[in-house]
Amino acid sequence: ILKQVRQGLLTSLHKVIYDAKTSSLLLFSEYIDEPKFGDRIAEADLHVDGALALGFLVIRQVAALHEHGMAHNNISPRALLLKGMDDTRSGVPAMIGLVEPAMGQQAMAGDVRALAGMIVTWLRPNRIAALNVRVKPMFEALRTKLSSWAFDTTVAPPGIDQLLALISDAI
């Protein structure tokens, strides 16, 4: 996955149409043969770099919506669509589905909370425990910060740019 982050490999999004009257968002992308859905990620024991790279790609997609004042409003692993790569027997993120787009800061803060929570679940404590003793404390602190942003309602979550920078630095 880390290699695909560097290459920026995502499904081509050809056209986006937002109908304000019906609050419908239509996305036209390439056809994906035999798509896989992200709810199966919970079964995977991702390496730390893979979890961070996947998080980075998903955050980038949601950040593109936030740039236009729109929140995703349905972030969860089951909303992830992965494209299978038969030659490497792997999957790459294709799209994070949009169900009910919303406008405003509160909805965007909800996205950041949901993203932080999703990434925390991918950063397995056993994988962090196996890291080199010099870097392990940094990743433990990263997991703690993400948990705080996701689950501590007394702490205001940061903007999506801060979340993206945190994950980018960790990669």
C-alpha positions as CSV (number, residue, x, y, z in Angstrom):
1,I,0.0,0.0,0.0
2,L,2.9,2.4,0.8
3,K,4.1,2.1,-2.8
4,Q,0.6,3.1,-4.1
5,V,0.5,6.1,-1.8
6,R,3.7,7.4,-3.4
7,Q,2.2,6.7,-6.9
8,G,-1.1,8.3,-6.0
9,L,-3.0,5.2,-7.4
10,L,-6.7,5.9,-7.0
11,T,-9.7,5.1,-9.1
12,S,-10.3,7.7,-11.7
13,L,-13.2,10.0,-10.8
14,H,-14.5,11.2,-14.1
15,K,-17.3,13.4,-13.1
16,V,-19.1,14.6,-9.9
17,I,-22.6,16.1,-9.9
18,Y,-24.2,17.5,-6.8
19,D,-27.9,18.2,-6.9
20,A,-28.7,20.6,-4.1
21,K,-32.4,20.2,-4.4
22,T,-32.3,16.5,-3.7
23,S,-29.0,16.5,-1.7
24,S,-27.8,13.8,-4.1
25,L,-24.2,13.4,-5.0
26,L,-23.5,11.3,-8.1
27,L,-19.9,10.1,-8.7
28,F,-18.9,8.6,-12.0
29,S,-15.7,6.6,-11.9
30,E,-14.0,3.8,-13.7
31,Y,-15.6,0.3,-13.7
32,I,-14.2,-1.9,-11.0
33,D,-14.4,-5.6,-11.7
34,E,-15.1,-7.7,-8.6
35,P,-14.9,-4.9,-6.0
36,K,-14.0,-5.7,-2.4
37,F,-15.5,-3.7,0.4
38,G,-13.5,-2.3,3.4
39,D,-15.5,-4.0,6.2
40,R,-13.2,-7.0,5.7
41,I,-10.2,-4.9,6.8
42,A,-11.1,-5.6,10.4
43,E,-10.1,-9.3,9.7
44,A,-6.7,-8.2,8.4
45,D,-3.7,-7.8,10.6
46,L,-2.2,-4.8,8.7
47,H,1.4,-3.8,9.2
48,V,1.8,-0.3,10.7
49,D,2.9,1.2,7.4
50,G,0.0,-0.4,5.5
51,A,-2.5,0.9,8.0
52,L,-1.0,4.4,7.8
53,A,-0.9,4.4,4.0
54,L,-4.5,3.3,3.8
55,G,-5.5,6.0,6.2
56,F,-3.5,8.6,4.2
57,L,-5.4,7.7,1.0
58,V,-8.8,7.8,2.6
59,I,-8.1,11.1,4.4
60,R,-6.9,12.7,1.1
61,Q,-10.2,11.7,-0.6
62,V,-12.3,13.2,2.3
63,A,-10.1,16.3,2.4
64,A,-11.0,17.0,-1.2
65,L,-14.7,17.2,-0.1
66,H,-13.8,19.4,2.9
67,E,-12.0,21.9,0.6
68,H,-15.4,22.6,-0.9
69,G,-17.2,22.9,2.5
70,M,-18.8,19.4,2.2
71,A,-18.5,16.6,4.7
72,H,-18.6,12.9,3.8
73,N,-21.0,12.1,6.7
74,N,-20.7,8.3,6.4
75,I,-17.1,7.3,7.1
76,S,-16.7,3.7,8.1
77,P,-14.7,0.7,6.8
78,R,-17.8,-0.7,5.1
79,A,-18.0,2.5,2.9
80,L,-14.5,1.8,1.5
81,L,-14.4,0.3,-2.0
82,L,-11.1,-1.5,-2.9
83,K,-10.0,-2.6,-6.3
84,G,-8.4,-6.0,-6.4
85,M,-5.0,-6.2,-8.1
86,D,-4.7,-9.8,-9.3
87,D,-1.0,-9.6,-10.3
88,T,0.1,-8.7,-6.7
89,R,-2.8,-10.4,-4.9
90,S,-3.5,-7.1,-3.1
91,G,-6.1,-4.4,-3.0
92,V,-5.9,-0.7,-3.5
93,P,-8.4,1.9,-2.2
94,A,-10.7,3.0,-5.0
95,M,-13.3,5.2,-3.3
96,I,-14.9,6.0,0.0
97,G,-18.6,5.9,-0.7
98,L,-20.8,8.9,-0.2
99,V,-24.2,8.3,1.2
100,E,-25.4,11.5,2.8
101,P,-23.2,14.5,2.1
102,A,-23.5,17.3,4.6
103,M,-22.3,20.9,4.8
104,G,-20.7,22.7,7.7
105,Q,-18.0,22.6,10.3
106,Q,-19.8,20.2,12.7
107,A,-20.2,17.6,10.0
108,M,-16.6,18.0,8.9
109,A,-15.5,17.6,12.5
110,G,-17.5,14.4,12.6
111,D,-15.6,13.2,9.5
112,V,-12.3,13.8,11.3
113,R,-13.5,11.9,14.4
114,A,-14.6,9.0,12.3
115,L,-11.3,8.9,10.2
116,A,-9.2,9.0,13.4
117,G,-11.3,6.2,14.9
118,M,-11.0,4.0,11.8
119,I,-7.3,4.4,11.6
120,V,-6.9,3.6,15.3
121,T,-8.6,0.2,14.7
122,W,-6.1,-0.5,11.8
123,L,-3.1,0.4,14.0
124,R,-3.0,-2.9,15.9
125,P,-1.3,-2.8,19.4
126,N,0.5,-6.0,18.6
127,R,2.1,-4.5,15.5
128,I,3.1,-1.4,17.4
129,A,4.6,-3.5,20.2
130,A,6.7,-5.3,17.7
131,L,8.3,-2.1,16.4
132,N,11.9,-1.1,17.1
133,V,12.3,0.2,20.6
134,R,13.4,3.6,19.3
135,V,10.3,4.2,17.2
136,K,7.7,2.4,19.2
137,P,7.0,5.3,21.6
138,M,6.2,7.6,18.7
139,F,3.6,5.2,17.3
140,E,2.1,4.6,20.8
141,A,1.8,8.4,21.1
142,L,0.2,8.6,17.6
143,R,-2.3,5.9,18.5
144,T,-3.1,7.8,21.8
145,K,-3.6,11.1,19.9
146,L,-5.9,9.5,17.3
147,S,-7.9,7.8,20.0
148,S,-8.3,11.2,21.8
149,W,-9.5,12.9,18.6
150,A,-11.9,10.0,17.8
151,F,-13.4,9.2,21.2
152,D,-12.9,12.0,23.7
153,T,-15.8,14.4,23.2
154,T,-14.3,16.9,25.5
155,V,-11.5,17.4,23.0
156,A,-12.3,19.2,19.8
157,P,-11.0,17.3,16.8
158,P,-8.5,19.1,14.6
159,G,-9.1,20.1,11.0
160,I,-8.6,17.5,8.3
161,D,-5.3,19.1,7.3
162,Q,-3.9,18.5,10.8
163,L,-5.0,14.8,10.6
164,L,-3.5,14.4,7.2
165,A,-0.2,16.0,8.4
166,L,-0.1,13.7,11.4
167,I,-0.5,10.6,9.3
168,S,1.8,11.9,6.6
169,D,4.6,12.5,9.2
170,A,4.1,9.0,10.6
171,I,4.5,7.4,7.2
